[in-house]
Amino acid sequence: MTARSRTDAPRPARKDPVAIGDVVQRFLRASGLSAHMRHFAVYEAWDSALGKELARRARPVGFQNGLLSIEVQSAAHLHELQNFTGEQFRTLANARLGKSEIRKVVFRLKR
């Protein structure tokens, strides 16, 4: 008895090899990560401007048309960023980017 006669199912046609980069790109697009990765430099500059501790509590969640959306974990940090230090961190992040890419930062409390 051969393997072919055991299953009696036709074998799927072999496809041409696909470059790993193409596979990764398709996965990133399908998962929605592609849009997030496109703004990685902005997110990284923001995190760097804040420093490790505060960056854990104020995470970038979106960037579109110069508007950076930040989700903040506590009301105290939200108040501090909205009223005192948010503009300073925006300026620092733009300095790290080497251009004024972040025009405005909007903070919201994480639900």
Secondary structure as UniProt FT lines:
FT   HELIX           3..7
FT   HELIX           20..31
FT   HELIX           33..38
FT   HELIX           40..50
FT   HELIX           52..57
FT   STRAND          58..64
FT   TURN            65..66
FT   STRAND          67..72
FT   HELIX           75..80
FT   HELIX           81..85
FT   HELIX           86..97
FT   STRAND          104..109
//
